[in-house]
Amino acid sequence: MAREQLIAMAYHWNEFDDRAALAFALSGKVAALLARSVERRGTALLAVSGGTTPAKFFAALSREQIAWNKVIVTLIDERFVPASSPRSNAGLVAANLLQNAAAAARFVPLYHEAASIEDAARADNEELKALPWPLDVAILGMGGDGHTASFFPDADTLPTLLDPASPRIVLPVHAVSAGEPRLTLSAARILEADFVAVHIEGAEKRAAFDEAMGPGPKKPIRAVLDAAPVPAEIYWAP
């Protein structure tokens, strides 16, 4: 099969006229999937990303009328900073998603005060074993360098982070471009999700995505999409 055909199978492209329309569509899709999971197994597990991109999506999702008291929300990745830090993904989620109807959800953070990022990752790994895996929904973002989750191109353990057979749930990340140590779900746990979406916005992110999916060295976002057992859904708006 030609390389172009393989790339086409790696994802489905969903394009919207504006970011409000994207937020409405993605929140509706995610809410329906969570409600279906609650009906099927009595609970639902959602992992979301941080950054500035998902704020509108979080606000829309927070108003969806589903059984949020049966939904568990965790993070795809987190900086090694407390929730009070402006760089905390947990803080972003608390301020934008865990509001309105979604205030009833249970939130499981990745950051815990610890002597090192390695200690924090080991503690997370044990604590998160109790969650109802696999993920029902994983919402990824993407940086201009082609990273997703905290799978940075210059991470010193990138092959371990991307290992689709890894037994780990949470792993520590050291990368100069990350700015500070990170905690991330392993690619193995993300790839097990029933639904994986990549939420990107703006012309620069689209260009970065197109570059990552083109020829040349494989960037982390491409590695994740290529390894996904079912095509991921890309949600983009200008």
N, C-alpha and C positions, 0 to 999 in steps of 0.2 A: 504494500500500500504506500502511496506517495506521501512524503512528509507533510505536504499541504493538507492532505486528507486527515492525517493523524492530528494535526493542529486543530482542524475544524471540529474534530470529535472531542477535544479537550474542554470545550466550554460552549455555552450558549450566550449570545450577546443580546442584552436588553437595553435599549436606548430610549431616553425620555427627553421631552422638550425642555424641561427645567428641573431643578432640584426638588421643588415641592412635589411635582408629579412623581418623581422617583421615590421620594419618601413615602408618599401615599401608597404606591404600588408595592414597594418592598415591605412596608409595615403590614399591609393586608395579607400578603403571601406568608410572612412569618407568623402572624397571628393565627392564620388558618392551620398551618402546620403544627403549631403548639397546641391548639385546641384539639386537633386530631390525635396527637400523642396523648394528651390528658384523657381523652375518651378511650383510647386503645389500651393504655397501660397505667393510667391513674396519675401520671406525672409527666413533665416535659423538662428537657435540659437544653438551655440556650447559651451559647458562648458568643460574645460580641467583642469588637475591637474598639480601640480608643482613637485619639487624634481629634481633629476638628471636623472631619468629613461627616461622621454619623449623627451630629446633633439634631438635624431636622428629622431624620429617620427615627431616632430615639424618641423625640417628642411625639411623633405620630403613633409609634408603637405603644407608647405609654397610655394612650387613650383607647386602645382596642379593648373591647369588652369580652374578655375571655376569663377563664378561671385562673387568675394570676396567683392565687394562693397555692396552686398546685404546680407552679412553674419555678424552676431553679435557674438563676442567671449567674454565669461566671464569665471570666475574661479569656480571650484568646491569648493575650500577653499583658505584661505590666512592667513598668519601670520600678526599680528598687527604691521607691520613695513612698512615704506614708500618704494616706488618702487626703491629708490636708495640703499636700503639695499641688501647685497648679499644673504639674506635669503628670499627676496621677490619673490613670485610666479609671480607677475605682471612683474617684471624685467626679469625673465626667459622667459616668454611668449614674451615680447617685443624683446628680443635679439634673439630668436630662431624661433618663429612662425610668428610674425607680420613683416615678411621680404618678399622679392621677390614678387610674385603675391599676397600673403596674406597681404601685407602692406595696401591694400585697405580696409580691414575689419575694422569694428568698434569694439573697445575694451571697455568693461565696467568693471572697476576694482571693487574689494570689499573693499580695504583699502581706508579710508578717515581719515584725521586728526580729532580726536574727543577727548573729555575729558575722555572717557572710551570705552571699547570694546562693552559695552551694547548700548551706544549712537551710535557708528558706525554701529552696527547691525540694530538698528531701522532705521537709515538713509538709509542704503542699502535696507532694506525691502521695504521702500516707493519708492525709486528710481527704483528698479528692477521690480516693479509692471508694469512698462510701457513696459517691454520687451515682445516679442511675444511668451509667454509660450504656450505649454510645450516645453522643450528642444527637439531638433531634435537628438542631439548626446551628450552623457555624457561619458567622458573618465576618469575613476577612476584609482588610483594607490593603492598600499597596502604596509603598513609597516610590519616589521618583527614581530610586536606585534599583527598583525591582524587588525589594524585600516585601514580605508579607509575614504576618505574626511578628516574631522577632527573629526571623530567619534572614539576618543581614548578610550580604555577600562577603563581608570581611569577618564574620563570626569565626572564632577560632575552633569551634566544634560543629561547623555547618553540616558535614555529612551525618553526624549523630543526630542533630536536630531534624534533619529531613528523612531519616531512616524510617521507611513505612512499616518496618517490623519491630520498631522499638517498643519495649514493654513499659517505658516511662510515660507518665501522664504529664508531669511538669519538669522542665529542664532549665538550668541556668544558662545565660547568654552573656558572653563578653565580646564586644565589638567596638572598635574605636568610633565608628560612625554612629553608634547607638546613643552616645553621650553619657550613659551610665549603665551599669549592669541591668539585665532584664530577666524576667521570668516568662516562660512561654509554654503553652501547651505543645506537646510534640506533634510533628506532622502526622504521626500514626493515629493520634486521637482525633485530630481534625479530619483526616481522610475517612474515618469511620462514620462521620456524621451522615444522617439521612439526606440532608440538604446543605450544600455549601454555596455561599454567594460571595462574590468580591464586589465591594461597593467603592466605586471611584467616581470622581467628579472633576470637571475642567479639562481644557485642551491639553495641558501639560501632562496630566495623568494618562489621558488617552494615548498620547504620543509615547509615553514611557511604557505603557502596556503593550502597544503595538511593537515597540522595539524589543521588549522582553520576549514576545512570542515569535520574533523573527529569527533569522540565522545568527550565529555567533555563540559565544559562551552562554550556557544555560543559567539564567538568573533564578533566584529562589521561587518567585511566583510561577514561573514556567515549570520548575521541578515539581511543585505542589500540584498544579493543574494536570500535568502529564501523568502523575501517579494516582490521581483520583479515580476510583472505580466507576463513577458515573460523571458525566460532564457537569462542571460547575456552572453556575449562573452569574454572568457579569452584569452588574447594574451600573449604567453610566448616564450622566447628564452633563451638559456643558456648564 
